Amino acid sequence: MISTVWRILTRQIDPNPAQDDALLREACTQARYGSDIGPARKALAATRDDYDRRARYVRVLAESTARGLGSRVDRTTGRVDTTDAWTDRWASRAPADPDAQLVRARSLMARAWEVRGGDWASNVRREQWAEFHRLLDLARQVNDVAMRLAPADPTPWAHRLNLMIDESAPLEDVEETWRELTKRDPRHHQGHVFKLTYHCRKWSGSHEAMFGFARSVAATAPTGSPLLVLPVRAAAEWALWEQDREPHGGTAEEIGERWRQDPVMQSDLDNALNRWFHQPAARHADWLDDANFLAYGLVRTGRDAEAAPVFASIGRYVTGVPWAWWGDERHDAVFLRARRRALRAA
């Protein structure tokens, strides 16, 4: 029965993080299963003037090393192997290649999170924390190498910002890194998402700081910019916190109703829908990720008919976040139910 349901699901969705990028999918497959890093090297070399695509390629390639991590844990020490993943071998063979060092740094961060898990901090065991921080320390060292090898590249600065989230770094240190990142690319998409995450209440901030940052960025973003979706991402973070952490926050349905009744959050959705989604601008590297957030915000607030064209554009490419944040069901089942509801309303 389970296998039948899974076959039905896989015909309707495609959770591959490379999504519809055939070049990236092939690079991931060859590097991880074929031991051929040539396609990954070629794909990354083509992104050196497209920083958003570069950040995405580094992330997706690196995170392929985290899946199936249990087989690479030393049973004696409890430590994760950091020498035998394809990213480790590539970086070892090419110590002066910034692409190799970047991907290895990000892969170490991905492995750290695989060890820690996605649960709230209070539920993480002491030994998980120890290995998490060991891997992040190594990631920081490797990322610093990438930074020195490619001083004009914003990608290692975005990685440094991400590491600062993990360690709840002081705001003044984060702002210094932020200045260096935006000096290299003022509208770096992944960097803005990381800065938003830092300001989230679940990390180092508050709802006010998070929404303040997201809306200030969106207010100056040009029509067609993916940064117009940033306040919708903030609202999804707000809903997660209120639903899971606030003693009297409410059920998922109650949180959705509060979201629906808030005129400012509704204006944020309008802005993303009209000034970003409905614009003819070319799709940016993380377009499908942003579209998943927009569809999520629309259906959670009962705007099902407006979500239908967003779902149609997403097609099969579901993302785990934010759909995993809506109740206790599998994210793919939540996505499919929401999509059916939207298409019926259209």
Buried (B, 14 or more C-beta within 10 A) or exposed (E): EEEEEEEEBEEBBBBBBBBBBEBBBBBBBBBBEEEBBEBBBEBBEEBBEEBBBBBBBBBBBBBBBBEEBEEBBEEEEEBBEBEEBBBBBBBEEBEEBBBBBBBBBBBBBBBBBBBBEEEEEEEBEEEBEEBBBBBBEBBBEBBBBBBEBBEEBBBBBBBBBBBBBBEEBEBEEBEBBBEBBBEBBEBBBBBBBBBBBBBBBBBBBEBEBBBBBBBEBBEEBEEBBBBBBBBBBBBBBBBBBBBEEEEEBBEBEEBBBBBBEBEEBBEBBEBBBEBBBEEEEEEBBBBBBBBBBBBBBBBBBBBBBBBBBBBEBBBBBBBBBBBBBBBEEEBBBBBBBBBEBBBEBE
